[in-house]
Amino acid sequence: MNVFIPRVSKNYFILIFCVLILFSACNKNKYYSHEGFTQGTTFHIKYEYSKNISKEIDSLLKQFSCDFSNYDSLSLISKINRNETDSLNPLMEKMFKSAIEIANITDGALDITIAPIANVWGFGWKGKNDNFLPDSTLIDSLMTYVGIEKIKIKNHKIIKSNPKIQIITNAIAQGLSSDYISDYFTSLGIENFLVEIGGEIFCKGMNPNQKKWTIGIEKPVNSAEGNRENELLIELSDKSIVTSGNYRKFFENGGKKYAHTINPKTGFPSENSLISVSVISNSAMLSDGLATAFMVLGLKKSIKIVNSLSDVEAFFISIDDNGNENIFYSENFEQYIKKQELKIENQELRQKNS
């Protein structure tokens, strides 16, 4: 039996080869950068992908603000605070459940029901009255509506023990927004990216130089403004880092500084030696919530907690009675340090709490 085998021109193969090269070139990934404003702060995002998706990112961030912004009277959280709805969408429910979990881990040091106290101190969405300083009588009256145990999540709804209970999202929502964009990138198959929203960072894979992402931990300064210098540099991949500090957000009255971190147990700004905490974990929302809680708890309690948690590390900066800056970190934090420049003032404390 004769079999006919068609002859194919070499030009045909050349054409196919050129088409494949062109197709490959059109679909080659490259790094894109996108930055702007959201949630009353700035964001900076870098990702490796086959096309620019800035519009999609902006759309997601806009929707996130429509749900979580205390400053938007039409947002979902504002409607929850006014008791116009008790229904939670999946992302809002995730935030509430995570906030309750972090509160349990930190003995209530993170408490999203602190809203009325934060507002009266001028650290909430209602702004600051420069001529007003709340007294203990007013704080005690507002503390009636504070306590994470006074809310429950059931059947995708929030149940308040008192309708005057209000929620502030500042200490956890920005971290969640970084996770939100990161999850979107992962769903698209993006393997290399860094998302920073208001200082809350999640990064994955490698930077454009095919190295881990380099991130600076800011050196505290004793003013609301001032030059931004790095205390140290760290290298991260597939992790988040969030820093909380009292050295920029504060006000002064009668010669005394009042920091923006409120102690949910007292209703007054937290007072301890810590001026900055940086937390590394697998979730920007978790890092965000823990960093806030640690600023409330102080150094010793925070180190004890962080060393009891898996996949969580922290870096602490404190000021002693003489105004000297001291540095401490959890037992496995050192693996992330890029430049070995740390001077540990009290190594025994780190070892004791390891």
Secondary structure, DSSP 8 states (H G I E B T S, - for coil): ---------HHHHHHHHHHHHHHHHHT--EEEEEEEEETTEEEEEEEEESS--HHHHHHHHHHHHHHH-TT-TTSHHHHHHTTS--B--HHHHHHHHHHHHHHHHTTTSS-TT-HHHHHHTT-STT---TT----HHHHHHHGGG--GGGEEEETTEEEESSTT-----TTTHHHHHHHHHHHHHHHTT--SEEEEETTEEEEES--TTSS-EEEEEE---SSSS----EEEEEEESSEEEEEEESSSSEEEETTEEEES-B-TTTSSB--SSEEEEEEEES-HHHHHHHHHHHHHH-HHHHHHHHTTSTT-EEEEEEE-TTS-EEEEE-TTGGGGBSS-----S-HHHHHHT-
